[in-house]
Every structure is written in structure tokens, then in C-alpha cells.
Amino acid sequence: MTVISPFAPRLAAAFGAALPLLLSTSAARAEFSVCNQTLDVVNVAIGQQEAEAFTTEGWWTVGSNQCALVIREELRNRFIFVYASDVFGQPILKGTQSMCIGPKRFSIDGVESCWTRGFIEAKFLEVDTQAVERWTLFLTDPEE
């Protein structure tokens, strides 16, 4: 036996009208996060292709077992480059892509001639986000 509430048609109509609004406001925002699963505090910088050139930005300080949302807007690139160092300035990722970083908070256009422009050259790890809307990179202690 099926019981139909007299309110069912109104609820269905209200839900049907609200569905596009719910979908538009709950649509996932594209973003890139870095989660630190090590026992140390780490400093993170990112690099990505902008319209004119590669741009690097830093720093985000990420405590042990915490995450930082480093890109809040829509991901424009499939590949994001990440540099992470411990509190002593030692890199903790094995990157191969040379890009520029600064000793304090920075945003640097271009990856060439870091030293002659007053910046530090660092090796960034290339992360393939597979063109998904959200990506989280987990930093872990190196395998012994």
C-alpha cells in the first residue's frame, strides 16, 4: 500500500524549483591544497603558468597534520609546481623544475635568471592534477 501525502506535489514543486539553485551554490570550487602529514612545520611555495610567464608564489606555513589552501580560484593549469622546505630551509620534495623563490613572502614572474634578479633558484616538484577540480597534495616523511 502506497500512501501519498497531500503535501507531496507542493514539496516536489518546491524541490524542483530549488534544485538548480542548490546545484549552483553547492558546485565544487576548484582548488589546490597542501596537507602536511610530517612531524615538522613546512613552508610551501607554488608555481604555475600564467598568461605571460610562469609565476611562483610563497610562502604558506603548514603545521604538522594541517592543510593549507594555496590556490583558491579555478585551476587554470593541469600542472602545478610545488616547493616545500622544513624550518631550516632544507627542501623536503625531490623536484626537477628550476623556479625562483624569495626569502620572505613573494610573487615572482618568470623562472629564468633567479640569482641575477635577486631571488633564489629552487627545484619544484611537478604535480599532475589530471585536470580535476580539486587536488590535495599530501607531504609525508621520507621512506627510510
Secondary structure, 3 states (H helix, E strand, C coil): CCCCCCCHHHHHHHHHHHHHHHHHHCCCCCEEEEEECCCCCEEEEEEEECCCCEEEEEEEEECCCEEEEEECCCCCCCEEEEEEEECCCCECCCCCEEEEECCCCEEEECCCCCHHHCCEEEEEEEEECCCCCEEEEEECCCCC
